[in-house]
């Protein structure tokens, strides 16, 4: 019995083992669950492999657990699932696989435990612990997965070129595991990803997006993006980000490498927040720079309006990458569009009007925007960084004071369009929108307070100047 077996010395593993013994089947817990036992990472999903029908062992397990268990059988795939309280048990028969060039869906046949172990993606996922009574806790580690865990290595059990060509999603998984675990991809394995990068084209964008989301949720997401760049996958799955790589030089003057700057911003945001969509906002905040980059003989490199251009790029990027086209996309779009505003405030005099407009436009996302903007200060000049961050403190204080006094965040003008149309007997038209905008601007500019009576009186005066008279 391997020492790690003490971690599976639990009733559920003995119960599955007893069921397998009754059916005269060898049975093992395998894959990610075993890996996570060594890494002391919690997991409620447990995979079992049996030599023979996994469905029969699942059915026996569900019966032994009684009414508290729920069984799902997937006959076409030869798998079954048993859910019991907060546990999820997956059962499958040992199998071997072969692949066709144009598809990652394998041709599956019954196989031995060795066949099943060798088809797995990485050595750290290719370990098994026996749950049969006479061999309970025996570790099967044909490819030194324990050693690779100790060395913090991602390596394929078999020829990596075959592994990645057969199922190109494994290239993304290698990079994802390296990012999540802060492991190194074995050089031969990394080279094979580079050689097979073009095979990613047969993988659905939804599956790629799933892996990217896990990379973005990792402690240091930049690890994954640097590996995607290094292997050539980045330009295939996210060409707009790949376009940010590199530095152009004119008359001896270059600009910062926008990709490396973005990686620094992304990791700084990740240190502050687990909000994965704020991290996506950090990843894309300068996405418009390649399209707006220009050389000016007087001031050097410019990226005018890159925030507005970048914001317009977001919907297509999300659509192409199969990211959600909902409020998450709009949130990222807002962060990209507004990320220059707080920086402009600290460079200029911080006026009440400018802060009110920032509060109004950012709404409930103002704190996330400030987190992004503070991370965006990546200068090597420590005095400059300190000056900017000190000024951000002043901006935050000004925002707090104005919000407490004027209630600007997410405010709606005290006089709405319906009231304007009714009072002046107007249909929906340009004049209504113009009058609403003037009331809003007057409040944001501090001309009138954010109060009903002041807004109503201002509306009457402004309407008269526009040639409008009340009809009642």
Secondary structure as GFF3:
##gff-version 3
##sequence-region A 1 472
A	DSSP	three_ten_helix	3	8	.	.	.	ID=ss1
A	DSSP	alpha_helix	11	22	.	.	.	ID=ss2
A	DSSP	beta_strand	27	30	.	.	.	ID=ss3
A	DSSP	alpha_helix	32	39	.	.	.	ID=ss4
A	DSSP	beta_strand	45	50	.	.	.	ID=ss5
A	DSSP	alpha_helix	54	65	.	.	.	ID=ss6
A	DSSP	three_ten_helix	66	68	.	.	.	ID=ss7
A	DSSP	beta_strand	69	74	.	.	.	ID=ss8
A	DSSP	three_ten_helix	75	77	.	.	.	ID=ss9
A	DSSP	beta_strand	79	84	.	.	.	ID=ss10
A	DSSP	beta_strand	87	93	.	.	.	ID=ss11
A	DSSP	beta_strand	95	98	.	.	.	ID=ss12
A	DSSP	beta_strand	107	110	.	.	.	ID=ss13
A	DSSP	alpha_helix	113	118	.	.	.	ID=ss14
A	DSSP	three_ten_helix	123	125	.	.	.	ID=ss15
A	DSSP	beta_strand	128	130	.	.	.	ID=ss16
A	DSSP	three_ten_helix	133	135	.	.	.	ID=ss17
A	DSSP	beta_strand	139	140	.	.	.	ID=ss18
A	DSSP	alpha_helix	145	151	.	.	.	ID=ss19
A	DSSP	beta_strand	153	154	.	.	.	ID=ss20
A	DSSP	alpha_helix	160	166	.	.	.	ID=ss21
A	DSSP	alpha_helix	169	181	.	.	.	ID=ss22
A	DSSP	beta_strand	184	185	.	.	.	ID=ss23
A	DSSP	alpha_helix	187	196	.	.	.	ID=ss24
A	DSSP	three_ten_helix	197	202	.	.	.	ID=ss25
A	DSSP	alpha_helix	205	216	.	.	.	ID=ss26
A	DSSP	alpha_helix	222	231	.	.	.	ID=ss27
A	DSSP	alpha_helix	234	237	.	.	.	ID=ss28
A	DSSP	alpha_helix	239	242	.	.	.	ID=ss29
A	DSSP	beta_strand	249	250	.	.	.	ID=ss30
A	DSSP	beta_strand	253	254	.	.	.	ID=ss31
A	DSSP	alpha_helix	258	272	.	.	.	ID=ss32
A	DSSP	alpha_helix	276	284	.	.	.	ID=ss33
A	DSSP	alpha_helix	289	292	.	.	.	ID=ss34
A	DSSP	beta_strand	294	296	.	.	.	ID=ss35
A	DSSP	beta_strand	300	302	.	.	.	ID=ss36
A	DSSP	alpha_helix	306	320	.	.	.	ID=ss37
A	DSSP	alpha_helix	327	338	.	.	.	ID=ss38
A	DSSP	alpha_helix	341	347	.	.	.	ID=ss39
A	DSSP	alpha_helix	352	362	.	.	.	ID=ss40
A	DSSP	three_ten_helix	363	365	.	.	.	ID=ss41
A	DSSP	alpha_helix	366	375	.	.	.	ID=ss42
A	DSSP	alpha_helix	382	406	.	.	.	ID=ss43
A	DSSP	alpha_helix	417	424	.	.	.	ID=ss44
A	DSSP	alpha_helix	430	444	.	.	.	ID=ss45
A	DSSP	alpha_helix	452	465	.	.	.	ID=ss46
###
